Amino acid sequence: MSLSRRRLLRTTASGLILAPLAGCGGSTNGGGSTGGANVETESSAGSLLRSTARLPEPFTVPLPIPPVLRPSSAGVYEITQRVGQAEILPGLRTQVWGYNGIFPGPTIVSRRGHKTVVRHRNELPEPVVVHLHGGRTPAEHDGYPTDLVSPGSVHEYVYPLDQPAATLWYHDHRMDHTGPQVYKGLAGFHLVHDDEEEALPLPKGERDVPLMIADRSFAEDGSMIYPDVHSDFISGVLGDCVLVNGAPWPVMEVTAARYRFRLLNASNARRYRLALDPPPPGGASFIQIGSDLGLLGAPVAHPGLQIAQAERFDVVVDFSGYPVGQEVTLTNRLGQDGTANVMRFVVARKAPDDSRVPGKLTDFRPLSPSEAVAERTFTFQRGGAERHGTSLWTVNGRAFSPDHIAATPRLGTVERWTLRAQNVAHPIHIHLTPFQVLDPGPYATGWKDTVDLASGDQVEVLVRFDSYRGKYVFHCHNLEHEDMMMMANFRII
């Protein structure tokens, strides 16, 4: 670990306490005992980092909504990456590294096929890289891990956005430093709209709500704490405080009507199994209408949703069956103690609602295995390479190198990739290229850019290379695994 990374986030004897077990534990009052282990629970690979700050009682902080960024008169979105101060825990100030100094960063809203230019100015003390996660973006604007934006410099990212309406997000992607820099706050929504989506009678306006879920841990003075991941946290960093849009266990007043929620798991290493308590009378908790990269062909009802790091689920929740005054908790069935809850909704009033979820959402064409012109297998595991005496996370036994190309698919083709997870669970993200999961199960339908694998699992995906030529990466989106070299290149020729 470089000295600059050691300085990135505060790590002190008083502010870093390891839980004796890894997983989804946590306490709303912080505290904990020393010791630690890289143990995988059913939900998450990693070790729990306990806060020493006194965390607030759940459901006492209002849910914030990230501001929508407006372009300049020249049509350019201007973002300054800088240090900011936020009151995340009531009564305490937390330093964040934020887009425009806030966490989450401002939401960018674009239209399909309309070029979006985002100009980033780096006023942070470290280099940064910006990746538009889910964007169909030319290689030079994708945010390759070594395409650094140095302190004091400016870089323009150009996004053609020739892709369907979807919930995308942008975040830091600097090689070896993605975990701590995203943890510190470098993440925000980028929503793409199109005419087809807007013509649907789905909830709109104030009933279309982005929800960024992330876990963090805090020192007594309110600062975020992040460990040396070369020690007990090499499998991942699990916080004990669940944030939604940057607020701890927030509460949101809702009308007894349908709402559209754009769920994003922006945690470094934590998975969630989300459910409503109590569930809507006579119905499923969630009606899924979209996946990572856009609308499903038809809605899917879920009593609960399992969401891995970087995945997005676009869902509708119908509050109309609850009485006014009902409290509805968004729970995490993979959590314990404080991390068993995410946020709360309070049904505050009744109002007319002309929204609905139609039986058909879009024309969705499943890819066929017969379309694949090549087959490749990639195994994600720990071992095969070392750095400074530490065994690294690898792809097919190789640590990431910008010079090694693991695959050379041809533009305009479809390939069949088998993705295997060993040692612990791995959520796998492929840049640029949308894919479909064969035999997807309940949570991996539609067009995906990230697929979740439990330890020992494998999936087959059909990857469509139809956008741009160039070099891109695919990697585990457990950010500590990514920083410890679980990433590989492919070059579209």
Residue, then its C-alpha position, 0 to 999 in steps of 0.5 A: m500500500s502506498l503512503s498516499r493511499r494510507r493517508l486517503l482515509r483515517t485509520t487509527a487505533s481508536g477508530l478501527i475495531l474489527a468484529p470477531l466474525a465477518g458478515c452482516g453484523g452491526s450495532t446501531n450503537g457501534g462498539g465491538s471487540t478486536g480481532g478479525a477474520n476473512v470469513e464469508t457468510e451467506s451474503s458477503a465476502g469480507s470482514l466487519l468494521r465496527s464504528t466507534a461513533r454512536l450511530p443514530e437510532p434508525f428511521t430518524v433522519p429524512l431521506p435525501i434526494p441527490p440534486v439533479l445537475r443542470p448543464s452549462s449554457a454550452g450543454v456541458y455538465e461541470i463537476t468538480q471533485r473536491v473534499g466536502q463536509a457532510e452531516i451524515l451522523p446527526g451532530l457530527r461532521t464527516q469529510v467526504w470526497g465528493y462529486n461537487g463535494i457531496f455524497p452521493g454526487p449530483t444526478i445526471v439525466s440524459r436522453r438516449g442518443h443525445k451526446t452528453v459531455v461531462r467535464h470533471r475537474n480534480e481538486l482532490p489530493e489524489p488522481v481519479v478516474v471516472h467510469l460510467h457504469g453501464g454506459r456504452t462508451p468509446a474506450e477513451h472515455d470509459g474510465y480505464p483504470t490507468d487513465l488518470v485525471s491528476p490533481g489540478s487537471v480537467h478531463e472531459y468524458v463524452y458519452p454517446l448514450d446510444q442505448p435504451a433508458a436505464t439506471l446507470w451510475y458513475h464512480d471512481h475507477r482508479m487502479d488499486h484505489t477504487g475501494p477507498q475512493v468510492y467508500k469516501g464518496l465518489a459515486g452518483f446516479h446517471l439516468v438515461h431516458d427515452d421516448e419508449e420508457e416515458a410513454l409507459p404509465l409508470p410512476k413519474g416525477e416525485r414518485d420516481v426515486p433513486l435509492m443508493i444503498a451503501d454501508r460505511s463505518f464511522a470513528e467517534d469524530g464522525s470521520m469515515i474509517y477504512p482499513d489496511v485491506h492487505s490485512d484482515f480485510i482482503s476479502g472485503v470491507l463491511g460497514d455497520c451503518v447502512l446509508v441510503n442516499g448518504a443518510p443512515w437508515p432514513v425515513m421517507e413519507v410516501t403517499a398511498a400510491r405506486y412508487r418507482f424505486r431505482l435500487l443501486n447497491a453501491s457498497n464495497a463488499r456487502r450484499y442485501r436481500l431486500a424485503l418490505d415489512p409488512p409486505p403490501p396487502g395481497g401482493a409481492s413486495f416489489i414489481q421489477i420493471g427493469s434490470d441493470l441496462g433497461l426495461l424487462g420485457a414484462p414485469v416480474a413480481h418478487p417477495g424479496l430481491q437479492i442485490a449484489q454490489a453494482e447491480r441495479f433493480d428498477v422496481v415499483v412498490d404499491f403503497s395503496g393497500y396500506p392504511v394512512g399512518q402505516e410504517v413499512t420497513l425496507t429490511n435486509r434479510l442477510g443482515q444482523d443487528g443494525t444491518a438488518n434494516v435499510m430504511r423506512f417508509v411512512v404512508a402519510r396521505k392518500a392521493p389520486d394515482d393514475s399510474r400502473v404497471p403494464g403487462k408488456l414493457t418493451d420488446f425484449r429479444p432473448l439471445s440464443p446460444s446458437e448465436a455465439v461464435a466463441e466460448r471462453t471460461f474465466t475463473f475468479q479466485r484467490g491465488g496464482a499471484e502475489r504482491h508484497g507477500t500477499s496472495l492476490w485475487t486473480v482471473n484465471g490465475r493471473a493478476f491484472s496487468p494493463d498489457h495482458i489481453a484475456a480475450t479478443p472478441r470481434l465487433g458485431t459478434v456474440e460470445r458465450w462466457t462461462l464465469r466461475a467463482q471460487n473461494v468466496a462470492h464474486p459479483i462480476h461486471i463486464h464493461l461496455t458490453p450488455f449480456q444475458v444470463l442463461d438460466p438466470g434464476p429470479y434475479a438475473t433477468g433482462w440485459k445485465d452488466t453485473v452478475d452475482l456468483a456465490s462461492g463455487d457457482q458458475v454462470e454462462v452469459l451471452v455477451r454482445f459486442d456491438s458498440y465500439r472497438g478498443k480495450y476494456v476491462f471486466h472484474c469483480h465488483n467487490l472493490e477490495h477484490e478489484d483493487m487486489m488485482m481481480m480484473a482482466n482486459f478484453r480487446i474488441i477488434 
